[in-house]
Amino acid sequence: MYDVYAVREDFPVLKEVVYLDSTATTQTPIPAVEAMVEYFYRYAGNHGRGAHRLAREATNRYEDARETIARFLNAEPSKTVLTKNTTEGINLIANSYPWEAGDHIVTTVLEHHSNLLPWLRLQKKGVKVTIVNPDSKGKVDVSSIEKAFTEKTRLIAINHVSNVFGSVQDVKNITKLAHRYDIKVLVDGAQSAGHMPVSLKDLNCDFFATAGHKGLLGPQGTGVLYIKEPDVLDSALVGGGTVSDVDGYTYVLEPSPACFEAGTPNIPGVIGLGRSVEYVEKIGVPEIESHEIRLSREAAKRLSELEHVEVYGPEDRVGVVPFNVKGLHAHDVALILDQTRKICVRSGHHCAIPTIRFLEVNSTVRASFALYNTEEEVDILVNAVEGLKALVS
Ligand SMILES: Cc1ncc(COP(=O)(O)O)c(C=O)c1O
């Protein structure tokens, strides 16, 4: 197991606050920040657009980062598209796939808006959507997905880990099932990559979208989209960097990934992401996973022992602890935790209003754990929440 206190030295802000909001965005380690600073000081230039030394170096470093990220996810670099976030990746698929009126998509009530709205919007084009419910702990049963299939089902869009419950979906078996029916699968991996081992060759899903700024510890404005068969898509975004020829009224798209990366990309961000992925790799994803599991399950167990607290989600949660303090609004709880103990937690609907309604609440507090959190921080959280009893009784 790694030394969490040594790791914390790479995240200076952790000396100032108790950061328990890594499901929203993680902190970025010093080596990744330094890699970005080095880009600005030494070789800022555009990607793939120049013969001079700065443009060449920027291009090479960007492509090196792509290779690192692809290797980390066990995917081919040519199928690894760099985006600005998970949301952009999912929209890219929704808007690039050759839908026909009557096509059918299966998704779940557990989805973040980013993996729901792009499909709901396709209803305007005559695409039908079915939303499947999970069980009360936030797990989707494979058989309930199968029951939703029709002859016209083309895609299942499902989260890997729920950002509201912390539950893990059986995306490998869902993919196996879907492929038997010739249905494609998009996995929203915003909360899995970096938090648990993810091998895209092993998962075998058709599309996988994730963020650079969550479990991969990269900067905001970075994301990754894996496309198993890029040729079935007609890139939704075209422009500079996406074509090899333009002849009058026609153009020839570059092969993937270039055809999906229109315009100047986030070059420093991707370089920082490449470096943060190396950082995660060096610590070891299985070690990170067991650390986050241990802290989050301990926090959930101890919080659920408090009479005035209700904890949601399954016992085998990974990293995410949603809860409410009876009689207090989630935003008030979050504000008090911040003001009194400098504890940073998320509160609200977590960009998943249907999921929150499914839970029959209007909001929750969410404490989430990453590789840099400690047992002491679990104590601080539990003690602070325990102290709120005085406000509710
Ligand atoms: C499950 C899930 N999907 C999608 C997103 C959106 O991610 P991004 O902000 O990278 O677009 C999030 C963000 O919290 C998420 O948790």
PDBQT file of the ligand as one rigid body, heavy atoms in Angstrom, charges set to zero:
ROOT
HETATM    1  C1  LIG A 401     -21.416   9.850 -13.809  1.00  0.00    +0.000 C 
HETATM    2  C2  LIG A 401     -21.061  11.171 -14.417  1.00  0.00    +0.000 A 
HETATM    3  N1  LIG A 401     -21.232  11.358 -15.733  1.00  0.00    +0.000 NA
HETATM    4  C3  LIG A 401     -20.919  12.517 -16.330  1.00  0.00    +0.000 A 
HETATM    5  C4  LIG A 401     -20.401  13.574 -15.613  1.00  0.00    +0.000 A 
HETATM    6  C5  LIG A 401     -20.041  14.839 -16.324  1.00  0.00    +0.000 C 
HETATM    7  O1  LIG A 401     -18.669  14.943 -16.346  1.00  0.00    +0.000 OA
HETATM    8  P1  LIG A 401     -17.918  16.187 -16.988  1.00  0.00    +0.000 P 
HETATM    9  O2  LIG A 401     -18.033  17.296 -16.019  1.00  0.00    +0.000 OA
HETATM   10  O3  LIG A 401     -16.516  15.685 -17.162  1.00  0.00    +0.000 OA
HETATM   11  O4  LIG A 401     -18.556  16.476 -18.278  1.00  0.00    +0.000 OA
HETATM   12  C6  LIG A 401     -20.210  13.434 -14.241  1.00  0.00    +0.000 A 
HETATM   13  C7  LIG A 401     -19.702  14.557 -13.427  1.00  0.00    +0.000 C 
HETATM   14  O5  LIG A 401     -19.785  14.573 -12.231  1.00  0.00    +0.000 OA
HETATM   15  C8  LIG A 401     -20.538  12.201 -13.630  1.00  0.00    +0.000 A 
HETATM   16  O6  LIG A 401     -20.369  12.008 -12.323  1.00  0.00    +0.000 OA
ENDROOT
TORSDOF 0
